Amino acid sequence: MNIQESMGVNPQVLALALARMSESVGNSFLIVVLPLFIASEFITGATFGLTEVFITGVILSIFGFVNSPLQPFTGRLSDRTGRRKIFVLFGLVLIATASFAYSLASTYWHLVGLRVLQGIAGAFIIPTTVALVNDLATDENRGGNMGTYNTFRLIGFGVGPVAAGAVVAGGPYSIPFGVTTLSITGFDAAFYFAASTATLAFVLVLATIRDPDIEPQEPEGSALESFRVFDRTGSQLLDPVFALGVVSFFMAIGIAVFATLGDIVNTELNQGAEMFGLQFAAFVLAQILLQAPIGRATDYYGRKVFIIVGTILLVPTTLVQGFIPDVTVFAWADSWVMFVARFLQGVAGAMVFAPALALAGDLAPEGESGTTLSVLTMAFGFGVAAGPLLSGALVAWGFAVPFAFAAALAAIGVVIVLTQIDEVNAPRRAVPMLGKVT
């Protein structure tokens, strides 16, 4: 590895990040397209007494609830075989197949089955790509590589929903095919596009990624036994990787409580759906701008200080969102105050997740990145899936209640970081105003 690589981003990590960006564009399409598809005349069948809104929430949440508990098993299996690439490729095949198959779906059960298939695909892709980044990075540049990987992934996640509505609304499309013309609906076009982005990601991984030279490992115990809650060294109560997972779970809940409350937020702030979309995207925008530079900064100044500041900042930026309709002076400014709060919450998230992944990578035994890092990716996935369900239940007690609950979890996260997590590698530079590193 040359000097530039050792201080910067590994070229294979950049290629992997571009592949995840491509796959994320298509996968995030479904966040917008599926609710519209469910509400259309194309989907029929028994609802078993459930409302269409509830069914939509269940279908969207299935992805997280299926892939999250499977991640420790697929991560562990990749450690045992010493191979990551084949798991990523298999997951991308499943994603592409399911995305295309939506164009053939006609009942609610079809959609449930395809979301389960995509959840299984996510379990193969998510922990193994993060483990690949960790394997390809070094102690000196792990933060920068993790930050760059997450940045590109989030660009794809942010672009997808913006384009999805336009693709659906632009249909039907007429496509010349020999002597005839094919007509496809806007929904079919969106599903074909999602399948094509997963296919492009497959080609990128196949052509540019090679498995790092690591020995296959046999982690101690079963997959569940390797999930350690308590610190076996006795120096702290919680295992540090588990502690990082808990903090990631709390952070993800704080992010996700906003997603379910679109109609309520629009009513409280007297705004349209377009403004809600901007507010939702503000978090992603902050992540895109800051993940890479913050990740690189942790390589010099250490991981823990950023995680501490990030978890502290999560508390007020989450809590204030619940009180914006009541405390702002000018009603016309409420929507933009919410935008700023969401952006600052994104700043906090950027200071937590990439540094936490890097610190977990520092803690991972050689050849066990898949098992170790799957704890954090699983926790984040559960948080993203649980957040909307929690907010849907808690908002009945008041608009501010979901945000106050999430802020309280973030405050617990601050205590966990301060008391249960230690730096692994000595920082190469002092944090400004905190003195020199000796």
Secondary structure, 3 states (H helix, E strand, C coil): CCHHHHHCCCHHHHHHHHHHHHHHHHHHHHHHHHHHHHHCCCCECCCCCCCHHHHHHHHHHHHHHHHHHHHHHHHHHHHHHCCCHHHHHHHHHHHHHHHHHHHHCCEHHHHHHHHHHHHHHHHHHHHHHHHHHHHHCCCCCHHHHHHHHHHHHHHHHHHHHHHHHHHHHCCCEEEEECCEEEEECHHHHHHHHHHHHHHHHHHHHHHHCCCCCCCCCCCCCCCCCCCCCECCCCCCCECHHHHHHHHHHHHHHHHHCCHHHHHHHHHHHCCCHHHHHHHHHHHHHHHHHHHHHHHHHHHHHCCHHHHHHHHHHHHHHHHHHHCHHHHCCCHHHHHHHHHHHHHHHHHHHHHHHHHHHHHHHHHCCCCCHHHHHHHHHHHHHHHHHHHHHHHHHHHHHCCCHHHHHHHHHHHHHHHHHHHHCCCCCCCCCCCCCCCCCC
